[in-house]
């Protein structure tokens, strides 16, 4: 089976719309004079049970009129309280320029559901609350929670965002490498002293990776890059040839030939929102990132064979479909092909040139390697 890779290229206008979390709509909420009261649809608006509207935004029939954001919420889980399709969040979100940081949602925010003058559903932040923090000594104090609600569970993707690496074969070969330890051992662990070559080391700490698997496109076999396995960190003791390091925070044994990479500066890891890929986008799941499990389930991280060259970006949502299969017709004879049924949803959270990391947000049935991913 050959993969069909999207040829769509996104322009500058689309890039601007997805630069930061929830920065999708510049429209302000209605004032009391300009539309119906909060939570009350205009007389011509359809009911919440079957509303689709011009943009086809199906609502959950049991959606609340207001919802107070709590710690542990994610953008996806909040959207799922109001929408049948959580990735359509940006189509109902309305910024409120009167509040601090209108593009983000924080614990304590009260989200208010209403309809605009045209009968379209919308969500706004009705108010921003202070969240009390209880201290046993000496008294209770009030602090504002400044950490915005992430689009997906942080613990499901954080290690892959900071400890996952996909490079070309040439990039792996040119990276600095460990040559030996100071005690003629085969494997090295925490606090062991090791020596490395390959560059002039000028940073205090480096990450240690081992070259792992080549990533190939299903069907065509096209080379997409080589993944690396995170092993730990190395602290520079002396820059020389070879340079001297001490291993720290090792999560697996280190060996000669393992590679060293600079630790990237801390950056915003969650500046994206759910939104669907274009309708002509299609690819496949080519591997999963957690080597300790065999099944792909909700919150599993997978790699798909679509990347920046196809216009993918963090926040893009794709539907997963199982493989079609051909069976013998027991009555008429001959064969018949059964279509692959939808099995779940994934959201992209890290993009490389030819591949992307995606998190399984919904698992409706068994999900397998080489399942198709396409527009939801």
C-alpha positions in Angstrom: 0.0 0.0 0.0 1.4 3.4 -0.9 0.9 6.4 1.3 -0.7 9.5 0.0 1.1 12.5 1.4 -0.7 15.9 1.4 0.6 18.5 -1.1 -1.1 21.4 0.6 1.2 24.2 1.7 0.1 26.6 4.3 0.5 30.3 3.8 1.5 32.9 6.3 -2.0 33.7 7.2 -2.7 30.2 8.5 0.6 30.2 10.4 -0.5 33.3 12.2 -3.8 31.8 13.2 -2.1 28.9 15.0 0.9 30.6 16.6 -0.4 30.5 20.2 -2.9 28.6 22.3 -6.5 29.6 21.5 -5.5 32.5 19.3 -8.0 31.6 16.7 -10.7 34.3 16.7 -10.4 38.0 17.1 -14.1 38.6 17.5 -15.1 40.1 20.9 -18.1 38.7 22.8 -21.4 40.4 22.4 -22.2 43.3 24.7 -25.6 43.1 26.6 -27.0 45.6 24.1 -25.9 43.8 20.9 -27.4 40.4 21.4 -29.3 37.9 23.5 -28.5 37.2 27.1 -25.8 34.7 28.0 -26.9 31.2 27.5 -30.1 32.2 25.6 -30.2 31.6 21.8 -31.8 34.1 19.6 -35.4 33.3 18.5 -34.1 31.9 15.1 -31.4 29.8 16.5 -31.7 26.0 16.4 -31.8 24.0 19.6 -28.6 22.8 21.2 -29.5 19.2 20.6 -29.2 19.4 16.8 -27.3 22.6 16.1 -24.9 22.4 13.2 -24.9 25.9 11.9 -23.1 27.3 8.9 -19.8 25.9 10.1 -21.3 22.5 11.0 -20.4 22.7 14.7 -22.4 19.9 16.5 -22.8 20.5 20.2 -23.3 18.0 22.9 -26.9 17.9 23.9 -26.0 17.9 27.6 -23.4 20.8 27.4 -23.4 23.2 30.4 -24.2 26.9 30.2 -21.2 27.7 32.3 -18.1 25.7 33.4 -15.4 26.6 35.9 -12.0 25.4 34.9 -10.1 23.3 37.5 -6.5 22.1 37.8 -6.0 19.0 35.7 -8.3 20.1 32.9 -7.0 20.1 29.3 -8.2 22.1 26.4 -9.4 18.8 24.8 -11.3 17.7 27.9 -13.0 21.1 28.2 -13.9 21.2 24.5 -15.4 17.8 24.9 -17.9 19.1 27.5 -19.4 21.4 24.9 -18.7 19.9 21.4 -19.2 16.6 19.8 -16.0 17.2 17.9 -13.4 18.7 20.4 -11.1 19.8 17.6 -13.7 22.4 16.5 -12.9 24.5 19.6 -11.5 27.5 17.7 -14.8 27.9 15.8 -16.7 28.8 19.0 -14.0 30.5 21.1 -14.4 34.3 21.4 -11.7 36.3 23.0 -12.5 38.8 25.7 -10.2 41.8 25.4 -11.2 43.1 28.8 -9.4 40.3 30.6 -5.7 39.6 31.1 -4.2 37.2 28.5 -7.4 36.6 26.5 -5.9 33.9 24.4 -5.4 31.4 27.3 -7.5 29.7 29.9 -6.5 29.3 33.5 -7.9 27.3 36.5 -10.6 29.4 38.1 -11.9 30.8 34.8 -15.6 30.6 34.3 -16.5 29.7 30.7 -19.8 31.0 29.5 -21.8 29.5 26.7 -24.1 31.7 24.5 -25.2 32.4 21.0 -24.2 35.4 18.9 -26.6 37.6 16.9 -26.4 35.2 13.9 -27.3 32.2 16.0 -23.8 30.7 16.2 -22.6 29.2 19.4 -19.8 30.9 21.3 -17.7 30.5 24.5 -16.2 33.4 26.4 -14.5 33.8 29.8 -17.2 35.3 32.0 -14.8 36.1 34.8 -11.4 35.3 36.2 -11.3 34.1 39.8 -8.5 34.0 42.4 -7.8 30.4 43.5 -7.0 30.1 47.2 -3.9 28.2 48.3 -4.1 26.6 51.8 -0.9 26.8 53.9 -0.8 25.2 57.3 1.5 27.9 58.7 1.1 30.6 59.5 -2.2 31.4 57.6 -4.2 31.1 54.4 -3.1 33.2 51.5 -4.4 33.7 48.0 -2.3 33.3 44.9 -3.2 33.4 41.2 -2.5 30.3 39.2 -0.5 31.5 36.2 0.0 28.1 34.5 -2.5 28.0 31.5 -4.5 24.9 30.8 -2.5 22.7 28.3 -4.2 21.2 25.2 -3.3 17.6 26.2 -2.1 16.0 29.5 1.4 17.2 30.2 2.7 13.9 31.6 1.6 12.0 28.5 3.9 14.0 26.1 6.4 15.9 28.2 9.1 13.3 28.1 8.7 12.8 24.3 8.9 16.6 23.8 12.2 17.0 25.6 13.7 13.6 25.2 12.8 12.4 21.6 15.1 12.9 18.7 14.7 12.2 14.9 17.7 13.0 12.7 19.0 12.1 9.3 21.7 9.4 9.0 24.3 12.1 8.3 23.3 14.1 11.4 23.7 11.1 13.6 27.1 10.3 12.2 28.4 13.8 12.6 27.3 14.1 16.3 29.9 13.9 19.1 30.2 10.5 20.7 31.4 8.6 23.8 34.6 6.6 23.3 35.2 4.8 26.6 35.0 5.1 30.4 37.9 5.4 32.8 37.6 1.7 34.0 37.5 -0.3 30.8 33.8 -1.4 31.4 31.4 -2.3 28.6 28.4 -0.4 30.0 28.4 2.8 32.0 25.9 4.1 34.6 25.3 7.1 36.9 28.4 8.9 38.2 30.7 7.0 35.9 33.4 9.0 34.2 33.4 8.8 30.4 35.4 10.4 27.5 34.0 11.9 24.4 35.2 13.2 21.0 33.7 14.9 18.0 33.6 18.6 18.8 34.7 21.5 21.0 32.4 21.1 24.1 31.3 24.5 25.5 28.1 23.6 27.4 28.0 22.3 31.0 25.5 19.5 30.3 24.6 17.3 27.3 21.9 14.7 26.6 23.0 11.2 25.7 21.2 9.3 22.9 21.6 6.0 21.1 20.8 5.6 17.5 17.7 3.4 17.3 15.4 2.6 14.4 15.2 3.8 10.8 11.8 5.1 10.0 10.4 4.0 6.6 7.2 5.0 4.8 4.8 2.1 4.5 4.5 0.8 0.9 7.2 2.9 -0.7 9.9 2.2 1.9 11.1 5.8 1.6 13.6 6.7 4.3 12.1 9.3 6.7 14.8 9.6 9.4 16.4 7.7 12.3 15.0 7.9 15.8 17.1 8.0 18.9 16.7 6.6 22.4 17.3 8.9 25.4 19.7 7.5 27.9 20.5 10.3 30.3 22.8 13.3 30.7 26.5 14.0 30.8 28.1 16.7 32.9 31.3 18.3 31.4 34.3 18.1 33.6 37.1 19.0 31.2 37.0 20.1 27.6 39.9 18.4 25.8 40.4 15.7 23.1 39.0 13.5 24.4 36.7 15.6 26.8 35.9 14.3 30.2 32.3 13.9 31.4 30.4 12.4 34.3 27.1 10.6 33.6 24.1 11.9 35.6 20.4 11.0 35.6 20.9 7.9 33.5 17.7 6.0 32.7 19.4 3.2 30.8 23.0 1.8 30.4 25.3 3.9 28.3 27.8 2.4 25.8 30.7 3.5 23.7 29.4 5.1 20.5 26.4 6.7 22.1 25.9 10.3 21.0 25.9 13.7 22.8 23.6 16.6 22.1 23.2 20.0 23.6 20.2 20.5 25.9 17.8 22.9 24.2 16.8 26.0 26.1 13.4 25.7 27.8 10.6 26.7 25.6 6.8 26.8 25.5 5.8 23.2 24.8 2.0 23.7 24.6 1.4 26.7 22.4 -1.1 25.0 20.2 -4.8 24.2 20.0 -6.9 21.4 18.4 -7.8 21.9 14.7 -8.3 19.5 11.8 -5.9 18.8 9.0 -6.9 19.8 5.5 -9.2 17.4 3.7 -6.5 16.1 1.3 -4.1 15.0 4.0 -3.5 11.3 4.4 -0.7 9.2 6.0 0.0 6.2 8.3 1.1 5.4 11.8 4.6 4.0 11.4 5.7 3.3 15.0 4.9 4.0 18.6 7.2 5.7 21.0 6.7 3.7 24.2 8.9 0.5 24.0 7.4 -0.9 27.2 3.9 -1.5 25.8 2.7 -3.5 22.8 -0.8 -2.0 22.4 -1.7 1.5 21.1 -4.3 3.0 23.5 -5.5 6.4 24.6 -2.6 8.7 25.3 -0.1 6.5 23.5 2.4 8.5 21.5 2.9 7.4 17.9 4.9 8.6 14.9 3.1 9.4 11.6 4.6 9.8 8.2 3.5 13.4 7.7 5.6 16.4 8.7 6.3 20.0 8.1 6.7 19.4 4.4 3.0 18.5 4.3 2.1 21.6 6.3 1.5 19.8 9.6 1.8 21.7 12.8 1.2 21.1 16.5 -2.5 20.9 17.2 -3.5 19.2 14.0 -6.1 16.5 14.6 -6.4 13.4 12.4 -8.8 10.4 12.4 -7.4 6.9 12.5 -8.8 4.2 10.3 -8.0 0.5 10.4 -6.8 -1.4 7.3 -9.3 -2.6 4.7 -9.4 -6.3 4.2 -10.5 -8.7 1.4 -12.7 -11.7 2.2 -14.4 -14.4 0.2 -18.1 -13.8 -0.4 -19.8 -16.9 1.1 -23.0 -16.6 -1.1 -22.1 -15.1 -4.5 -18.5 -16.3 -4.5 -15.5 -14.2 -5.5 -14.1 -11.6 -3.1 -15.3 -8.4 -1.5 -13.2 -5.7 0.2 -14.4 -4.5 3.6 -13.5 -0.9 4.4 -11.3 0.0 7.4 -13.5 1.5 10.2 -12.6 4.5 12.2 -10.7 3.5 15.3 -9.8 6.8 17.0 -8.3 10.3 16.9 -4.7 11.6 17.2 -3.4 15.1 17.8 0.0 16.2 16.5 2.3 17.7 19.2 5.8 17.8 17.7 6.7 18.2 14.0 9.8 17.2 12.1 10.4 17.6 8.3 9.0 14.3 7.2 7.4 12.8 10.4 5.4 14.0 13.4 4.7 12.9 17.0 1.0 12.5 17.7 -0.9 11.6 20.8 -3.9 9.2 20.7 -6.8 11.3 22.1 -9.5 8.7 21.5 -9.3 5.0 21.0 -12.6 3.6 19.8 -11.3 0.2 18.8 -8.0 -1.6 18.3 -5.3 0.7 16.8 -2.4 -0.9 15.0 0.8 0.1 13.2 0.2 1.2 9.5 -3.4 2.2 10.3 -4.4 5.2 8.1 -4.6 8.7 9.4 -6.6 11.4 7.6 -9.0 14.4 8.0 -11.5 13.8 10.9 
